[in-house]
């Protein structure tokens, strides 16, 4: 037997549809009211208008993040194992090759007349200690003359912004020589050793006392050279020992110094042995360096070896002749890699 369809089913469906439409309408009205409320309080930072406000919030966050990244101090690392440093920008030198400046290094060259001699100065500030470097001629540790080069040539080989001659390790038996953490010479002879650690700081110790000094255990020593002596210690002029290299005669002199503020250095060269300059004694040199308010000053090879270079250009007159081929230099590199 067939059941008859209820006559009230169609009206019920209509009522249900009306109720659903009413609920949707009410929800839309409430949403509009809330939206109006948000617009009325738009100055409150904790309330946002739908998706447009969320998008703006995201854009602001991205911009803030980018600004934070730009404001951070950059770290410019020159890889320790790389023989060639990043190439300096030629446009950053001035016309006279007396200044160089980029985001990682500031170099200022000057010269002054003292003691009937020309004194040459390189004032250098770097961003990262890896920019203070040592280079070996032909990237080879050897005492053979065939491996020596003029400092301007070594400077060009390694892309130095500026440089001075080093200790000329190849002509002396005694001393300590460390390059890129590798001990290449270990013949203590009672000489001062300049140690340069991974923070770019100087430490000077007599080579016979190096092992017991604890410096090798306390600091990460990158480079170490032996010539000396130390001329200024903690800002105080030192009395030069008579055992030093020709301390009492007027000679060309070269020194590398560190100031008290971090990563700030001074290279000084006093000319001698030519018609324009007679040179100075080592004690006079020490006195002049202490007057520059440096923390540490260390005497490098002088005489005919004395060489100061900026932009691969020799800035001083060399003794009685041409630039002398040598085995090593100390130099400063840019941290801006243009390769």
ROFI-377653 format. One record per residue (C-alpha): residue in three letters; x, y, z; residue number from 1. Coordinates in steps of 0.05 Angstrom, whole numbers, plus 5000, padded with zeros to 4 digits. Example, Ala and Ser with C-alpha at 12.3 -4.5 7.8 and 13.67 -1.06 7.14 Angstrom:
REM ROFI-377653
<r "ALA" <5246 4910 5156> 1>
<r "SER" <5273 4979 5143> 2>
***
This chain:
REM ROFI-377653
<r "UNK" <5000 5000 5000> 1>
<r "UNK" <5029 5067 4978> 2>
<r "UNK" <5039 5122 5031> 3>
<r "UNK" <5013 5189 5012> 4>
<r "UNK" <5062 5247 5010> 5>
<r "UNK" <5053 5298 5064> 6>
<r "UNK" <5024 5363 5039> 7>
<r "UNK" <5065 5405 5086> 8>
<r "UNK" <5134 5384 5060> 9>
<r "UNK" <5139 5439 5007> 10>
<r "UNK" <5121 5496 5055> 11>
<r "UNK" <5172 5468 5105> 12>
<r "UNK" <5227 5472 5053> 13>
<r "UNK" <5209 5544 5038> 14>
<r "UNK" <5213 5561 5112> 15>
<r "UNK" <5281 5528 5119> 16>
<r "UNK" <5307 5568 5059> 17>
<r "UNK" <5281 5632 5089> 18>
<r "UNK" <5314 5616 5156> 19>
<r "UNK" <5382 5602 5123> 20>
<r "UNK" <5378 5668 5083> 21>
<r "UNK" <5361 5705 5147> 22>
<r "UNK" <5421 5676 5183> 23>
<r "UNK" <5467 5695 5126> 24>
<r "UNK" <5439 5765 5125> 25>
<r "UNK" <5449 5772 5200> 26>
<r "UNK" <5521 5748 5194> 27>
<r "UNK" <5536 5797 5138> 28>
<r "UNK" <5507 5854 5179> 29>
<r "UNK" <5550 5835 5239> 30>
<r "UNK" <5612 5830 5195> 31>
<r "UNK" <5598 5899 5166> 32>
<r "UNK" <5590 5927 5237> 33>
<r "UNK" <5656 5896 5259> 34>
<r "UNK" <5690 5923 5196> 35>
<r "UNK" <5663 5993 5211> 36>
<r "UNK" <5689 5985 5282> 37>
<r "UNK" <5758 5968 5257> 38>
<r "UNK" <5757 6028 5210> 39>
<r "UNK" <5735 6073 5267> 40>
<r "UNK" <5794 6051 5309> 41>
<r "UNK" <5846 6047 5253> 42>
<r "UNK" <5896 6087 5295> 43>
<r "UNK" <5903 6030 5345> 44>
<r "UNK" <5964 5987 5325> 45>
<r "UNK" <5934 5923 5352> 46>
<r "UNK" <5874 5923 5304> 47>
<r "UNK" <5877 5910 5229> 48>
<r "UNK" <5829 5916 5171> 49>
<r "UNK" <5820 5848 5139> 50>
<r "UNK" <5870 5824 5088> 51>
<r "UNK" <5895 5892 5066> 52>
<r "UNK" <5921 5906 5136> 53>
<r "UNK" <5952 5838 5142> 54>
<r "UNK" <5989 5849 5076> 55>
<r "UNK" <6014 5916 5100> 56>
<r "UNK" <6038 5885 5165> 57>
<r "UNK" <6077 5833 5126> 58>
<r "UNK" <6108 5886 5081> 59>
<r "UNK" <6129 5927 5142> 60>
<r "UNK" <6160 5865 5173> 61>
<r "UNK" <6200 5850 5110> 62>
<r "UNK" <6224 5922 5106> 63>
<r "UNK" <6244 5923 5179> 64>
<r "UNK" <6282 5858 5171> 65>
<r "UNK" <6319 5885 5110> 66>
<r "UNK" <6338 5948 5147> 67>
<r "UNK" <6363 5907 5206> 68>
<r "UNK" <6408 5867 5159> 69>
<r "UNK" <6435 5929 5126> 70>
<r "UNK" <6451 5961 5193> 71>
<r "UNK" <6494 5903 5217> 72>
<r "UNK" <6570 5911 5216> 73>
<r "UNK" <6596 5870 5158> 74>
<r "UNK" <6651 5819 5168> 75>
<r "UNK" <6702 5817 5112> 76>
<r "UNK" <6744 5755 5116> 77>
<r "UNK" <6803 5744 5070> 78>
<r "UNK" <6815 5669 5067> 79>
<r "UNK" <6878 5650 5104> 80>
<r "UNK" <6900 5597 5054> 81>
<r "UNK" <6891 5642 4994> 82>
<r "UNK" <6958 5668 4967> 83>
<r "UNK" <6923 5722 4928> 84>
<r "UNK" <6878 5771 4966> 85>
<r "UNK" <6817 5805 4935> 86>
<r "UNK" <6837 5857 4883> 87>
<r "UNK" <6830 5929 4906> 88>
<r "UNK" <6787 5976 4865> 89>
<r "UNK" <6833 6023 4824> 90>
<r "UNK" <6781 6078 4831> 91>
<r "UNK" <6789 6078 4906> 92>
<r "UNK" <6860 6106 4903> 93>
<r "UNK" <6870 6180 4897> 94>
<r "UNK" <6909 6209 4839> 95>
<r "UNK" <6975 6212 4878> 96>
<r "UNK" <6967 6142 4906> 97>
<r "UNK" <6970 6169 4977> 98>
<r "UNK" <6901 6147 5000> 99>
<r "UNK" <6855 6087 4991> 100>
<r "UNK" <6786 6078 5020> 101>
<r "UNK" <6730 6026 5014> 102>
<r "UNK" <6681 5995 5063> 103>
<r "UNK" <6735 5950 5092> 104>
<r "UNK" <6800 5990 5095> 105>
<r "UNK" <6826 6061 5102> 106>
<r "UNK" <6897 6078 5082> 107>
<r "UNK" <6931 6146 5089> 108>
<r "UNK" <7002 6158 5067> 109>
<r "UNK" <7043 6219 5087> 110>
<r "UNK" <7116 6239 5093> 111>
<r "UNK" <7153 6289 5137> 112>
<r "UNK" <7223 6318 5142> 113>
<r "UNK" <7260 6300 5206> 114>
<r "UNK" <7333 6292 5226> 115>
<r "UNK" <7356 6310 5156> 116>
<r "UNK" <7316 6251 5130> 117>
<r "UNK" <7249 6236 5099> 118>
<r "UNK" <7201 6197 5144> 119>
<r "UNK" <7145 6160 5108> 120>
<r "UNK" <7080 6138 5143> 121>
<r "UNK" <7024 6090 5126> 122>
<r "UNK" <6964 6096 5173> 123>
<r "UNK" <6918 6036 5162> 124>
<r "UNK" <6850 6016 5191> 125>
<r "UNK" <6819 5950 5172> 126>
<r "UNK" <6752 5916 5186> 127>
<r "UNK" <6776 5846 5198> 128>
<r "UNK" <6843 5819 5224> 129>
<r "UNK" <6850 5773 5163> 130>
<r "UNK" <6866 5836 5122> 131>
<r "UNK" <6934 5842 5156> 132>
<r "UNK" <6976 5790 5120> 133>
<r "UNK" <7045 5764 5103> 134>
<r "UNK" <7067 5743 5034> 135>
<r "UNK" <7127 5702 5012> 136>
<r "UNK" <7159 5716 4945> 137>
<r "UNK" <7132 5666 4895> 138>
<r "UNK" <7090 5637 4952> 139>
<r "UNK" <7151 5595 4970> 140>
<r "UNK" <7192 5589 5033> 141>
<r "UNK" <7264 5585 5009> 142>
<r "UNK" <7332 5617 5022> 143>
<r "UNK" <7351 5611 4949> 144>
<r "UNK" <7360 5678 4913> 145>
<r "UNK" <7320 5655 4853> 146>
<r "UNK" <7256 5657 4895> 147>
<r "UNK" <7265 5730 4917> 148>
<r "UNK" <7226 5787 4887> 149>
<r "UNK" <7223 5862 4894> 150>
<r "UNK" <7170 5883 4945> 151>
<r "UNK" <7130 5920 4892> 152>
<r "UNK" <7127 5855 4852> 153>
<r "UNK" <7105 5814 4912> 154>
<r "UNK" <7053 5868 4927> 155>
<r "UNK" <7025 5862 4857> 156>
<r "UNK" <7025 5786 4860> 157>
<r "UNK" <6980 5785 4922> 158>
<r "UNK" <6936 5847 4907> 159>
<r "UNK" <6962 5887 4966> 160>
<r "UNK" <6930 5954 4979> 161>
<r "UNK" <6994 5975 5014> 162>
<r "UNK" <7056 5940 5040> 163>
<r "UNK" <7124 5945 5074> 164>
<r "UNK" <7184 5899 5072> 165>
<r "UNK" <7186 5844 5124> 166>
<r "UNK" <7243 5810 5160> 167>
<r "UNK" <7280 5780 5100> 168>
<r "UNK" <7281 5712 5134> 169>
<r "UNK" <7324 5682 5079> 170>
<r "UNK" <7389 5718 5097> 171>
<r "UNK" <7393 5701 5171> 172>
<r "UNK" <7403 5636 5208> 173>
<r "UNK" <7373 5655 5274> 174>
<r "UNK" <7302 5669 5296> 175>
<r "UNK" <7230 5643 5290> 176>
<r "UNK" <7188 5647 5227> 177>
<r "UNK" <7114 5628 5226> 178>
<r "UNK" <7070 5634 5164> 179>
<r "UNK" <6995 5617 5164> 180>
<r "UNK" <7003 5580 5230> 181>
<r "UNK" <7061 5538 5202> 182>
<r "UNK" <7128 5541 5239> 183>
<r "UNK" <7179 5546 5182> 184>
<r "UNK" <7241 5567 5221> 185>
<r "UNK" <7258 5551 5293> 186>
<r "UNK" <7329 5574 5310> 187>
<r "UNK" <7326 5614 5375> 188>
<r "UNK" <7384 5664 5379> 189>
<r "UNK" <7363 5714 5432> 190>
<r "UNK" <7323 5758 5383> 191>
<r "UNK" <7255 5791 5391> 192>
<r "UNK" <7198 5756 5353> 193>
<r "UNK" <7136 5793 5330> 194>
<r "UNK" <7075 5747 5335> 195>
<r "UNK" <7009 5767 5301> 196>
<r "UNK" <6947 5731 5326> 197>
<r "UNK" <6880 5717 5294> 198>
<r "UNK" <6851 5780 5325> 199>
<r "UNK" <6904 5822 5291> 200>
<r "UNK" <6941 5837 5356> 201>
<r "UNK" <7016 5842 5365> 202>
<r "UNK" <7057 5803 5417> 203>
<r "UNK" <7132 5808 5423> 204>
<r "UNK" <7176 5758 5460> 205>
<r "UNK" <7248 5737 5457> 206>
<r "UNK" <7254 5675 5413> 207>
<r "UNK" <7288 5634 5469> 208>
<r "UNK" <7229 5648 5514> 209>
<r "UNK" <7174 5634 5464> 210>
<r "UNK" <7161 5562 5485> 211>
<r "UNK" <7156 5579 5559> 212>
<r "UNK" <7118 5644 5549> 213>
<r "UNK" <7051 5609 5538> 214>
<r "UNK" <7035 5655 5479> 215>
<r "UNK" <7027 5597 5431> 216>
<r "UNK" <6976 5564 5477> 217>
<r "UNK" <6940 5628 5495> 218>
<r "UNK" <6933 5659 5427> 219>
<r "UNK" <6919 5634 5357> 220>
<r "UNK" <6984 5657 5324> 221>
<r "UNK" <6978 5666 5249> 222>
<r "UNK" <7045 5697 5231> 223>
<r "UNK" <7111 5707 5266> 224>
<r "UNK" <7174 5743 5243> 225>
<r "UNK" <7243 5755 5273> 226>
<r "UNK" <7283 5818 5263> 227>
<r "UNK" <7272 5868 5319> 228>
<r "UNK" <7282 5893 5368> 229>
<r "UNK" <7217 5916 5399> 230>
<r "UNK" <7221 5992 5401> 231>
<r "UNK" <7157 6012 5438> 232>
<r "UNK" <7121 5969 5490> 233>
<r "UNK" <7054 5990 5519> 234>
<r "UNK" <7066 6060 5494> 235>
<r "UNK" <7135 6067 5526> 236>
<r "UNK" <7200 6077 5488> 237>
<r "UNK" <7248 6020 5501> 238>
<r "UNK" <7323 6025 5508> 239>
<r "UNK" <7354 5993 5447> 240>
<r "UNK" <7402 5935 5461> 241>
<r "UNK" <7471 5942 5433> 242>
<r "UNK" <7464 5872 5402> 243>
<r "UNK" <7413 5899 5353> 244>
<r "UNK" <7428 5909 5280> 245>
<r "UNK" <7473 5971 5273> 246>
<r "UNK" <7435 6009 5328> 247>
<r "UNK" <7483 6068 5337> 248>
<r "UNK" <7495 6090 5265> 249>
<r "UNK" <7448 6131 5221> 250>
<r "UNK" <7413 6081 5176> 251>
<r "UNK" <7348 6072 5138> 252>
<r "UNK" <7296 6042 5186> 253>
<r "UNK" <7228 6008 5178> 254>
<r "UNK" <7177 5991 5233> 255>
<r "UNK" <7107 5963 5239> 256>
<r "UNK" <7065 5989 5296> 257>
<r "UNK" <6997 5977 5327> 258>
<r "UNK" <6954 6030 5361> 259>
<r "UNK" <6912 6019 5423> 260>
<r "UNK" <6846 6018 5384> 261>
<r "UNK" <6831 5953 5349> 262>
<r "UNK" <6854 5939 5278> 263>
<r "UNK" <6892 6005 5272> 264>
<r "UNK" <6964 6003 5249> 265>
<r "UNK" <7022 6047 5229> 266>
<r "UNK" <7081 6031 5184> 267>
<r "UNK" <7139 6079 5188> 268>
<r "UNK" <7201 6083 5144> 269>
<r "UNK" <7259 6131 5153> 270>
<r "UNK" <7301 6140 5091> 271>
<r "UNK" <7377 6139 5092> 272>
<r "UNK" <7440 6127 5052> 273>
<r "UNK" <7421 6176 4997> 274>
<r "UNK" <7433 6249 4981> 275>
<r "UNK" <7366 6270 5011> 276>
<r "UNK" <7367 6230 5076> 277>
<r "UNK" <7422 6209 5124> 278>
<r "UNK" <7379 6161 5165> 279>
<r "UNK" <7372 6155 5241> 280>
<r "UNK" <7398 6114 5298> 281>
<r "UNK" <7353 6060 5325> 282>
<r "UNK" <7342 6096 5391> 283>
<r "UNK" <7321 6159 5354> 284>
<r "UNK" <7274 6117 5313> 285>
<r "UNK" <7244 6087 5377> 286>
<r "UNK" <7236 6157 5406> 287>
<r "UNK" <7198 6181 5345> 288>
<r "UNK" <7153 6120 5344> 289>
<r "UNK" <7135 6128 5417> 290>
<r "UNK" <7116 6201 5402> 291>
<r "UNK" <7064 6174 5353> 292>
<r "UNK" <7025 6145 5412> 293>
<r "UNK" <7028 6073 5387> 294>
<r "UNK" <7020 6015 5435> 295>
<r "UNK" <7072 5970 5403> 296>
<r "UNK" <7128 5984 5352> 297>
<r "UNK" <7172 5930 5323> 298>
<r "UNK" <7234 5942 5281> 299>
<r "UNK" <7234 5908 5213> 300>
<r "UNK" <7292 5899 5165> 301>
<r "UNK" <7319 5967 5145> 302>
<r "UNK" <7379 5990 5105> 303>
<r "UNK" <7374 5974 5031> 304>
<r "UNK" <7313 5930 5046> 305>
<r "UNK" <7270 5987 5071> 306>
<r "UNK" <7210 5992 5024> 307>
<r "UNK" <7141 6024 5029> 308>
<r "UNK" <7089 6009 4976> 309>
<r "UNK" <7019 6033 4961> 310>
<r "UNK" <6981 6012 4899> 311>
<r "UNK" <7043 5973 4878> 312>
<r "UNK" <7081 6039 4874> 313>
<r "UNK" <7145 6051 4913> 314>
<r "UNK" <7138 6112 4958> 315>
<r "UNK" <7209 6120 4985> 316>
<r "UNK" <7278 6127 4957> 317>
<r "UNK" <7317 6063 4968> 318>
<r "UNK" <7386 6072 4998> 319>
<r "UNK" <7440 6076 4945> 320>
<r "UNK" <7407 6041 4887> 321>
<r "UNK" <7348 6001 4860> 322>
<r "UNK" <7294 5965 4898> 323>
<r "UNK" <7323 5902 4930> 324>
<r "UNK" <7294 5832 4916> 325>
<r "UNK" <7270 5802 4982> 326>
<r "UNK" <7236 5741 5010> 327>
<r "UNK" <7175 5769 5046> 328>
<r "UNK" <7130 5829 5059> 329>
<r "UNK" <7076 5850 5108> 330>
<r "UNK" <7015 5878 5073> 331>
<r "UNK" <6943 5901 5081> 332>
<r "UNK" <6887 5876 5035> 333>
<r "UNK" <6816 5898 5020> 334>
<r "UNK" <6759 5854 5042> 335>
<r "UNK" <6715 5875 4983> 336>
<r "UNK" <6718 5816 4935> 337>
<r "UNK" <6709 5844 4865> 338>
<r "UNK" <6723 5778 4830> 339>
***
